[in-house]
């Protein structure tokens, strides 16, 4: 049902409300999860945890939704499962969306969320960046800025990140009919809504063109059948060229960001397990 809806929907407000409704009724609740809003005066968002978590380690997670829809609430069940498996608390900021706030507003909000975590006592080596789809691209854009400033995080993981808003990835056309969720015909239209006055190759919106000096380990997960497959593969090559240790976890045909469908498709749980294994293996967080 989702792909035909996404192919014809015109109103961003309706897209948001539909996603919020789907999250409430389709995404399976995570047991023993705790969701706390950020206190007044802090960056807006949710603090998410499940089970026993490390006291001074955190994931900064940026949700997907094509910069138009989505929120920490739509993704909180998946995020709670990452927390449970990794033993890490998560902060998911509520960054501004299009059309009310075009690029680089989301990037600026992500950078502000990072600085907010540092301001309350987290060191860069205490923080992992994470995200999915547009949020995965946003996390990688933030990684580029932090590497350039000499304050990289402990690592980064991303589900099916959107990394190239020049739309030059071959899979956008090659997988247009195969992708079970995303309508390729709408991508250019959404891109034009998102970028504002930025050039599409600006690294704040297209991290495949960023530099990553001193890059920490990165874990990228995607499906062979999705239109953003090459955004993941080309991003991995870019990071490797910068000397980063990159793991590409490429799966057989599955929907875009399938771990959010936990309880509906069997591949969601092992995909989350692989992310958690990566997180537990990061040396600064293992202390």
C-alpha positions as a Markdown table, in Angstrom:
| # | Residue | x | y | z |
|---|---|---|---|---|
| 1 | Unk | 0.0 | 0.0 | 0.0 |
| 2 | Unk | 2.8 | 2.4 | 0.8 |
| 3 | Unk | 4.5 | 2.8 | -2.6 |
| 4 | Unk | 1.3 | 3.8 | -4.5 |
| 5 | Unk | 0.5 | 6.3 | -1.7 |
| 6 | Unk | 4.0 | 7.8 | -1.8 |
| 7 | Unk | 3.7 | 8.0 | -5.6 |
| 8 | Unk | 0.7 | 10.3 | -5.5 |
| 9 | Unk | 0.8 | 12.2 | -2.2 |
| 10 | Unk | 1.2 | 16.0 | -2.7 |
| 11 | Unk | 0.7 | 17.6 | 0.7 |
| 12 | Unk | 3.7 | 17.3 | 3.1 |
| 13 | Unk | 1.4 | 17.7 | 6.1 |
| 14 | Unk | -0.6 | 14.7 | 5.0 |
| 15 | Unk | 2.6 | 12.7 | 4.5 |
| 16 | Unk | 3.7 | 13.5 | 8.0 |
| 17 | Unk | 0.3 | 12.6 | 9.6 |
| 18 | Unk | 0.2 | 9.4 | 7.6 |
| 19 | Unk | 3.7 | 8.4 | 8.8 |
| 20 | Unk | 2.8 | 9.2 | 12.4 |
| 21 | Unk | -0.4 | 7.1 | 12.1 |
| 22 | Unk | 1.5 | 4.2 | 10.5 |
| 23 | Unk | 4.1 | 4.3 | 13.3 |
| 24 | Unk | 1.3 | 4.0 | 16.0 |
| 25 | Unk | -0.6 | 1.1 | 14.4 |
| 26 | Unk | 2.0 | -0.8 | 12.3 |
| 27 | Unk | 5.3 | -0.6 | 14.0 |
| 28 | Unk | 5.5 | -3.1 | 16.9 |
| 29 | Unk | 6.0 | -1.6 | 20.4 |
| 30 | Unk | 9.4 | -2.3 | 21.9 |
| 31 | Unk | 9.0 | -3.9 | 25.4 |
| 32 | Unk | 10.5 | -2.2 | 28.4 |
| 33 | Unk | 11.3 | 0.9 | 26.5 |
| 34 | Unk | 11.6 | 4.4 | 28.1 |
| 35 | Unk | 10.9 | 7.5 | 26.1 |
| 36 | Unk | 11.7 | 10.9 | 27.7 |
| 37 | Unk | 11.3 | 14.3 | 26.1 |
| 38 | Unk | 14.3 | 16.6 | 26.2 |
| 39 | Unk | 14.1 | 19.1 | 29.1 |
| 40 | Unk | 13.1 | 22.7 | 28.5 |
| 41 | Unk | 15.9 | 24.8 | 27.1 |
| 42 | Unk | 17.7 | 21.8 | 25.4 |
| 43 | Unk | 17.5 | 20.6 | 21.8 |
| 44 | Unk | 14.0 | 19.2 | 21.1 |
| 45 | Unk | 13.9 | 15.5 | 20.8 |
| 46 | Unk | 13.5 | 12.2 | 22.6 |
| 47 | Unk | 15.8 | 10.3 | 25.0 |
| 48 | Unk | 15.2 | 6.6 | 24.3 |
| 49 | Unk | 16.5 | 3.6 | 26.2 |
| 50 | Unk | 15.6 | 0.0 | 26.8 |
| 51 | Unk | 17.1 | -2.2 | 29.4 |
| 52 | Unk | 20.5 | -1.5 | 31.1 |
| 53 | Unk | 22.5 | 1.2 | 29.3 |
| 54 | Unk | 26.0 | 2.6 | 29.8 |
| 55 | Unk | 25.9 | 5.7 | 31.9 |
| 56 | Unk | 28.2 | 7.9 | 29.8 |
| 57 | Unk | 27.8 | 6.7 | 26.2 |
| 58 | Unk | 25.1 | 7.7 | 23.7 |
| 59 | Unk | 23.9 | 7.4 | 20.2 |
| 60 | Unk | 22.8 | 10.6 | 18.3 |
| 61 | Unk | 20.2 | 9.2 | 16.0 |
| 62 | Unk | 18.7 | 11.1 | 13.0 |
| 63 | Unk | 15.4 | 9.8 | 11.7 |
| 64 | Unk | 14.5 | 9.3 | 8.1 |
| 65 | Unk | 11.5 | 10.6 | 6.0 |
| 66 | Unk | 13.0 | 12.4 | 3.0 |
| 67 | Unk | 13.4 | 15.6 | 5.1 |
| 68 | Unk | 9.6 | 16.0 | 4.7 |
| 69 | Unk | 8.1 | 13.5 | 7.2 |
| 70 | Unk | 9.2 | 11.4 | 10.2 |
| 71 | Unk | 10.1 | 12.3 | 13.8 |
| 72 | Unk | 11.7 | 10.6 | 16.8 |
| 73 | Unk | 8.2 | 9.3 | 17.5 |
| 74 | Unk | 7.8 | 7.4 | 14.2 |
| 75 | Unk | 11.2 | 5.7 | 14.8 |
| 76 | Unk | 11.2 | 5.3 | 18.5 |
| 77 | Unk | 10.4 | 1.5 | 18.5 |
| 78 | Unk | 13.2 | 0.7 | 16.2 |
| 79 | Unk | 15.6 | 3.0 | 18.1 |
| 80 | Unk | 14.6 | 1.3 | 21.4 |
| 81 | Unk | 15.5 | -2.1 | 19.9 |
| 82 | Unk | 18.9 | -0.7 | 19.0 |
| 83 | Unk | 19.3 | 0.6 | 22.5 |
| 84 | Unk | 18.3 | -2.8 | 24.0 |
| 85 | Unk | 20.8 | -4.7 | 21.8 |
| 86 | Unk | 23.7 | -2.3 | 22.2 |
| 87 | Unk | 23.4 | -1.2 | 25.8 |
| 88 | Unk | 23.4 | 2.4 | 24.7 |
| 89 | Unk | 21.1 | 5.3 | 25.4 |
| 90 | Unk | 19.9 | 7.2 | 22.4 |
| 91 | Unk | 19.1 | 10.9 | 21.8 |
| 92 | Unk | 16.9 | 11.5 | 18.7 |
| 93 | Unk | 16.5 | 15.2 | 17.9 |
| 94 | Unk | 13.4 | 16.6 | 16.4 |
| 95 | Unk | 15.0 | 18.5 | 13.5 |
| 96 | Unk | 13.0 | 20.9 | 11.2 |
| 97 | Unk | 11.4 | 19.6 | 8.0 |
| 98 | Unk | 10.5 | 20.8 | 4.5 |
| 99 | Unk | 8.8 | 23.0 | 3.4 |
| 100 | Unk | 8.9 | 25.0 | 6.5 |
| 101 | Unk | 12.7 | 24.8 | 6.8 |
| 102 | Unk | 14.8 | 23.9 | 3.7 |
| 103 | Unk | 18.5 | 22.9 | 3.7 |
| 104 | Unk | 20.7 | 23.5 | 5.5 |
| 105 | Unk | 18.2 | 23.8 | 8.4 |
| 106 | Unk | 18.3 | 20.0 | 9.2 |
| 107 | Unk | 22.1 | 19.9 | 9.1 |
| 108 | Unk | 22.3 | 23.0 | 11.4 |
| 109 | Unk | 19.9 | 21.3 | 13.8 |
| 110 | Unk | 21.9 | 18.0 | 13.8 |
| 111 | Unk | 25.1 | 20.0 | 14.5 |
| 112 | Unk | 23.3 | 21.8 | 17.3 |
| 113 | Unk | 22.2 | 18.5 | 18.8 |
| 114 | Unk | 25.8 | 17.2 | 18.7 |
| 115 | Unk | 27.0 | 20.4 | 20.5 |
| 116 | Unk | 24.2 | 20.0 | 23.0 |
| 117 | Unk | 25.5 | 16.5 | 23.9 |
| 118 | Unk | 29.0 | 17.8 | 24.3 |
| 119 | Unk | 27.8 | 20.7 | 26.4 |
| 120 | Unk | 26.2 | 18.3 | 28.9 |
| 121 | Unk | 29.4 | 16.3 | 29.3 |
| 122 | Unk | 29.7 | 13.7 | 26.5 |
| 123 | Unk | 33.1 | 13.6 | 24.8 |
| 124 | Unk | 33.2 | 13.0 | 21.1 |
| 125 | Unk | 34.5 | 9.5 | 21.7 |
| 126 | Unk | 31.4 | 8.8 | 23.9 |
| 127 | Unk | 29.0 | 9.4 | 21.0 |
| 128 | Unk | 28.0 | 7.3 | 18.0 |
| 129 | Unk | 26.1 | 8.8 | 15.0 |
| 130 | Unk | 23.3 | 6.9 | 13.5 |
| 131 | Unk | 20.4 | 7.4 | 11.1 |
| 132 | Unk | 18.3 | 6.0 | 8.3 |
| 133 | Unk | 17.5 | 7.2 | 4.8 |
| 134 | Unk | 17.6 | 11.0 | 4.8 |
| 135 | Unk | 18.6 | 10.9 | 8.4 |
| 136 | Unk | 21.5 | 8.5 | 7.5 |
| 137 | Unk | 22.7 | 11.0 | 4.9 |
| 138 | Unk | 22.4 | 13.8 | 7.5 |
| 139 | Unk | 24.4 | 11.7 | 10.0 |
| 140 | Unk | 27.1 | 11.3 | 7.3 |
| 141 | Unk | 27.1 | 15.0 | 6.5 |
| 142 | Unk | 27.6 | 15.7 | 10.2 |
| 143 | Unk | 30.4 | 13.2 | 10.3 |
| 144 | Unk | 32.2 | 15.1 | 7.6 |
| 145 | Unk | 32.0 | 18.3 | 9.5 |
| 146 | Unk | 33.1 | 16.7 | 12.7 |
| 147 | Unk | 36.1 | 15.0 | 11.0 |
| 148 | Unk | 37.1 | 18.4 | 9.5 |
| 149 | Unk | 37.0 | 20.0 | 12.9 |
| 150 | Unk | 39.1 | 17.2 | 14.4 |
| 151 | Unk | 36.4 | 16.0 | 16.8 |
| 152 | Unk | 35.1 | 12.8 | 15.2 |
| 153 | Unk | 32.6 | 10.5 | 17.0 |
| 154 | Unk | 33.4 | 7.0 | 18.0 |
| 155 | Unk | 31.7 | 5.7 | 14.9 |
| 156 | Unk | 28.6 | 5.8 | 12.6 |
| 157 | Unk | 26.0 | 3.4 | 11.4 |
| 158 | Unk | 23.3 | 4.1 | 8.8 |
| 159 | Unk | 20.4 | 2.2 | 7.2 |
| 160 | Unk | 20.0 | 2.9 | 3.5 |
| 161 | Unk | 21.3 | 6.5 | 3.6 |
| 162 | Unk | 20.4 | 9.1 | 1.1 |
| 163 | Unk | 23.8 | 10.5 | 0.3 |
| 164 | Unk | 23.7 | 12.0 | -3.2 |
| 165 | Unk | 21.2 | 14.7 | -4.0 |
| 166 | Unk | 22.7 | 15.1 | -7.5 |
| 167 | Unk | 20.8 | 11.9 | -8.1 |
| 168 | Unk | 23.6 | 10.3 | -10.1 |
| 169 | Unk | 23.4 | 6.8 | -8.6 |
| 170 | Unk | 22.7 | 4.2 | -11.2 |
| 171 | Unk | 20.3 | 2.3 | -9.0 |
| 172 | Unk | 17.8 | 5.1 | -9.1 |
| 173 | Unk | 16.8 | 3.9 | -12.5 |
| 174 | Unk | 18.0 | 0.3 | -12.4 |
| 175 | Unk | 16.0 | -0.5 | -9.3 |
| 176 | Unk | 12.9 | 1.7 | -10.0 |
| 177 | Unk | 10.7 | -1.3 | -10.7 |
| 178 | Unk | 12.3 | -3.5 | -8.0 |
| 179 | Unk | 12.1 | -1.2 | -5.0 |
| 180 | Unk | 9.0 | -2.3 | -3.1 |
| 181 | Unk | 8.6 | 1.0 | -1.2 |
| 182 | Unk | 10.1 | 4.1 | -2.8 |
| 183 | Unk | 8.8 | 5.6 | -6.0 |
| 184 | Unk | 11.8 | 6.7 | -8.1 |
| 185 | Unk | 9.7 | 9.1 | -10.1 |
| 186 | Unk | 9.2 | 11.4 | -7.1 |
| 187 | Unk | 12.8 | 11.6 | -6.0 |
| 188 | Unk | 13.8 | 14.6 | -8.1 |
| 189 | Unk | 10.7 | 16.5 | -7.0 |
| 190 | Unk | 11.5 | 15.9 | -3.4 |
| 191 | Unk | 15.1 | 16.8 | -3.9 |
| 192 | Unk | 14.1 | 20.2 | -5.4 |
| 193 | Unk | 11.9 | 20.9 | -2.3 |
| 194 | Unk | 14.7 | 20.0 | 0.1 |
| 195 | Unk | 17.9 | 21.7 | -1.1 |
| 196 | Unk | 16.7 | 25.4 | -0.9 |
| 197 | Unk | 19.6 | 27.6 | -2.1 |
| 198 | Unk | 22.2 | 24.9 | -1.7 |
| 199 | Unk | 23.9 | 23.3 | -4.7 |
| 200 | Unk | 22.9 | 19.6 | -4.8 |
| 201 | Unk | 26.5 | 18.6 | -4.4 |
| 202 | Unk | 26.9 | 20.6 | -1.2 |
| 203 | Unk | 28.4 | 18.2 | 1.4 |
| 204 | Unk | 25.8 | 19.4 | 4.0 |
| 205 | Unk | 23.1 | 17.6 | 2.0 |
| 206 | Unk | 25.2 | 15.2 | -0.2 |
| 207 | Unk | 27.9 | 13.7 | 2.0 |
| 208 | Unk | 29.2 | 11.6 | -0.8 |
| 209 | Unk | 31.1 | 14.8 | -1.8 |
| 210 | Unk | 32.4 | 15.5 | 1.7 |
| 211 | Unk | 35.9 | 14.9 | 3.1 |
| 212 | Unk | 36.5 | 12.7 | 6.1 |
| 213 | Unk | 40.0 | 13.1 | 7.6 |
| 214 | Unk | 40.5 | 10.9 | 10.6 |
| 215 | Unk | 37.3 | 9.1 | 10.0 |
| 216 | Unk | 36.1 | 6.5 | 12.6 |
| 217 | Unk | 34.6 | 3.1 | 11.8 |
| 218 | Unk | 31.4 | 3.2 | 9.7 |
| 219 | Unk | 28.7 | 0.5 | 9.2 |
| 220 | Unk | 26.3 | 0.9 | 6.3 |
| 221 | Unk | 23.3 | -1.4 | 5.6 |
| 222 | Unk | 21.2 | -1.5 | 2.5 |
| 223 | Unk | 19.2 | -3.8 | 0.3 |
| 224 | Unk | 20.1 | -4.8 | -3.2 |
| 225 | Unk | 16.7 | -3.9 | -4.6 |
| 226 | Unk | 16.3 | -0.4 | -3.3 |
| 227 | Unk | 16.7 | 2.7 | -5.4 |
| 228 | Unk | 19.2 | 4.2 | -2.9 |
| 229 | Unk | 21.5 | 1.1 | -3.1 |
| 230 | Unk | 24.2 | 3.0 | -4.9 |
| 231 | Unk | 24.0 | 5.9 | -2.5 |
| 232 | Unk | 25.3 | 3.4 | 0.1 |
| 233 | Unk | 27.9 | 1.7 | -2.2 |
| 234 | Unk | 29.3 | 5.0 | -3.5 |
| 235 | Unk | 29.4 | 6.4 | 0.0 |
| 236 | Unk | 31.4 | 3.4 | 1.2 |
| 237 | Unk | 33.9 | 3.9 | -1.6 |
| 238 | Unk | 34.3 | 7.6 | -0.7 |
| 239 | Unk | 34.9 | 6.7 | 2.9 |
| 240 | Unk | 37.4 | 4.0 | 2.1 |
| 241 | Unk | 39.3 | 6.5 | -0.1 |
| 242 | Unk | 39.6 | 8.7 | 3.0 |
| 243 | Unk | 41.1 | 5.8 | 4.9 |
| 244 | Unk | 38.1 | 4.8 | 6.9 |
| 245 | Unk | 37.3 | 1.3 | 8.0 |
| 246 | Unk | 33.9 | 0.7 | 6.4 |
| 247 | Unk | 31.6 | -2.3 | 6.6 |
| 248 | Unk | 28.9 | -2.6 | 3.9 |
| 249 | Unk | 26.1 | -5.0 | 4.9 |
| 250 | Unk | 24.2 | -5.5 | 1.6 |
| 251 | Unk | 21.1 | -7.7 | 1.8 |
| 252 | Unk | 19.0 | -9.5 | -0.8 |
| 253 | Unk | 15.8 | -7.7 | -2.0 |
| 254 | Unk | 14.1 | -6.1 | 0.9 |
| 255 | Unk | 12.2 | -2.8 | 1.6 |
| 256 | Unk | 14.0 | 0.4 | 2.2 |
| 257 | Unk | 15.0 | 0.6 | 6.0 |
| 258 | Unk | 13.4 | -2.8 | 6.6 |
| 259 | Unk | 14.5 | -3.0 | 10.3 |
| 260 | Unk | 11.7 | -0.6 | 11.1 |
| 261 | Unk | 9.3 | -3.4 | 10.2 |
| 262 | Unk | 10.4 | -5.6 | 13.1 |
| 263 | Unk | 7.8 | -8.2 | 13.8 |
| 264 | Unk | 6.5 | -8.1 | 10.2 |
| 265 | Unk | 9.5 | -9.4 | 8.3 |
| 266 | Unk | 12.0 | -11.9 | 9.7 |
| 267 | Unk | 15.0 | -10.1 | 8.4 |
| 268 | Unk | 14.5 | -7.1 | 10.6 |
| 269 | Unk | 15.8 | -8.7 | 13.8 |
| 270 | Unk | 19.1 | -10.1 | 12.4 |
| 271 | Unk | 19.7 | -6.7 | 10.7 |
| 272 | Unk | 19.4 | -5.0 | 14.1 |
| 273 | Unk | 21.7 | -7.6 | 15.6 |
| 274 | Unk | 24.4 | -6.8 | 13.1 |
| 275 | Unk | 24.1 | -3.1 | 14.0 |
| 276 | Unk | 24.4 | -3.9 | 17.7 |
| 277 | Unk | 27.4 | -6.1 | 17.1 |
| 278 | Unk | 29.1 | -3.2 | 15.3 |
| 279 | Unk | 28.3 | -0.8 | 18.2 |
| 280 | Unk | 29.6 | -3.2 | 20.8 |
| 281 | Unk | 32.8 | -3.6 | 18.9 |
| 282 | Unk | 33.7 | 0.1 | 18.9 |
| 283 | Unk | 36.7 | 0.3 | 21.3 |
| 284 | Unk | 35.9 | 3.7 | 22.9 |
| 285 | Unk | 32.4 | 2.6 | 23.8 |
| 286 | Unk | 33.5 | -0.8 | 25.0 |
| 287 | Unk | 35.2 | 0.6 | 28.1 |
